[in-house]
Amino acid sequence: MVNERLRLAQRALEDALDADYPSEALVEQRAKEVGEAQVAAVRMRALREVRIRRILNPEQQARLREVRLKIREAEAFKQRQQRIQNNEGRRRRNLPNQGNSIGRNRHARNNLRRTP
């Protein structure tokens, strides 16, 4: 039910944004509804977590922590790999770096140097 509320709120926001002449007040209201639905979803997940942990013995809780740590590490690795792939694709297409501007400034300074 909570996830359905979130899905419907997100859809309503998209519909408001897709209007020919979006109403700023309506978009603001729909964004607020999405935020409230997200809060409710996070709250429900947290309460479910508490209820699950209450029935686990200490060994099971330790195992749960280990599994969650491995999942977080795997997700972090996946994100790093995705960033690497995105950077490689950008290089192949000769697109400028979207990160900081350190590299561009260095080259710009080199182009400004006067040669004797």
C-alpha positions as CSV (number, residue, x, y, z in Angstrom):
1,M,0.0,0.0,0.0
2,V,2.8,2.4,0.9
3,N,4.7,1.6,-2.3
4,E,1.5,2.0,-4.3
5,R,1.0,5.4,-2.8
6,L,4.6,6.4,-3.8
7,R,4.1,5.1,-7.3
8,L,0.8,7.0,-7.7
9,A,2.4,10.2,-6.3
10,Q,5.3,9.9,-8.7
11,R,2.9,9.4,-11.6
12,A,0.9,12.4,-10.6
13,L,4.0,14.5,-10.5
14,E,5.1,13.3,-13.9
15,D,1.6,14.1,-15.3
16,A,1.8,17.6,-13.8
17,L,5.2,18.2,-15.4
18,D,4.0,16.8,-18.8
19,A,1.2,19.4,-19.1
20,D,1.4,21.8,-22.0
21,Y,1.6,24.7,-19.5
22,P,2.6,23.2,-16.1
23,S,1.3,24.9,-13.0
24,E,4.1,25.7,-10.6
25,A,1.7,25.4,-7.7
26,L,0.4,22.0,-8.9
27,V,4.0,20.7,-9.4
28,E,5.0,22.0,-6.0
29,Q,2.0,20.1,-4.4
30,R,2.7,16.9,-6.4
31,A,6.4,17.1,-5.3
32,K,5.3,17.5,-1.7
33,E,3.1,14.4,-2.1
34,V,6.0,12.4,-3.5
35,G,8.2,13.5,-0.6
36,E,5.5,12.5,2.0
37,A,5.1,9.1,0.2
38,Q,8.9,8.5,0.3
39,V,9.0,9.3,4.0
40,A,6.2,6.8,4.6
41,A,8.0,4.1,2.6
42,V,11.3,4.7,4.5
43,R,9.4,4.6,7.8
44,M,7.7,1.3,6.9
45,R,11.0,-0.3,5.8
46,A,12.7,0.8,9.0
47,L,9.9,-0.5,11.2
48,R,10.0,-3.8,9.3
49,E,13.7,-4.0,9.9
50,V,13.2,-3.5,13.6
51,R,10.6,-6.2,13.8
52,I,12.8,-8.7,12.0
53,R,15.8,-7.9,14.2
54,R,13.7,-8.5,17.3
55,I,13.2,-12.2,16.4
56,L,16.8,-12.9,15.5
57,N,19.2,-14.3,18.0
58,P,22.7,-12.6,18.3
59,E,24.3,-15.0,15.8
60,Q,21.6,-14.4,13.2
61,Q,21.9,-10.7,13.7
62,A,25.7,-10.9,13.2
63,R,25.1,-12.9,10.0
64,L,22.6,-10.4,8.8
65,R,25.2,-7.6,9.3
66,E,27.8,-9.6,7.4
67,V,25.4,-10.2,4.5
68,R,24.4,-6.5,4.4
69,L,28.0,-5.4,4.4
70,K,28.8,-7.7,1.5
71,I,25.8,-6.3,-0.4
72,R,27.0,-2.7,0.2
73,E,30.5,-3.5,-0.9
74,A,29.1,-5.2,-4.1
75,E,27.0,-2.2,-4.8
76,A,29.9,0.2,-4.3
77,F,32.0,-2.0,-6.6
78,K,29.3,-1.9,-9.2
79,Q,29.0,1.9,-9.0
80,R,32.8,2.2,-9.4
81,Q,32.7,-0.1,-12.5
82,Q,29.9,2.0,-14.0
83,R,31.8,5.2,-13.5
84,I,34.9,3.6,-15.1
85,Q,32.8,2.5,-18.1
86,N,31.1,5.9,-18.4
87,N,34.6,7.6,-18.4
88,E,35.9,5.2,-21.0
89,G,32.9,5.8,-23.2
90,R,33.3,9.5,-22.9
91,R,37.0,9.2,-23.9
92,R,36.1,7.1,-26.9
93,R,33.6,9.7,-28.1
94,N,36.1,12.5,-27.3
95,L,33.6,14.2,-24.9
96,P,35.0,16.6,-22.3
97,N,35.4,15.5,-18.8
98,Q,32.2,16.2,-16.8
99,G,34.1,16.2,-13.5
100,N,36.1,19.1,-12.1
101,S,37.8,21.6,-14.4
102,I,41.4,21.1,-13.3
103,G,42.4,19.4,-16.5
104,R,40.9,22.0,-18.8
105,N,42.4,24.9,-16.9
106,R,45.9,23.3,-17.1
107,H,45.6,23.1,-20.9
108,A,44.1,26.6,-21.2
109,R,47.1,28.0,-19.2
110,N,49.5,26.1,-21.5
111,N,47.9,27.7,-24.5
112,L,48.3,31.2,-23.0
113,R,52.1,30.8,-22.6
114,R,54.2,32.9,-24.9
115,T,56.9,31.2,-26.8
116,P,60.2,33.1,-27.3
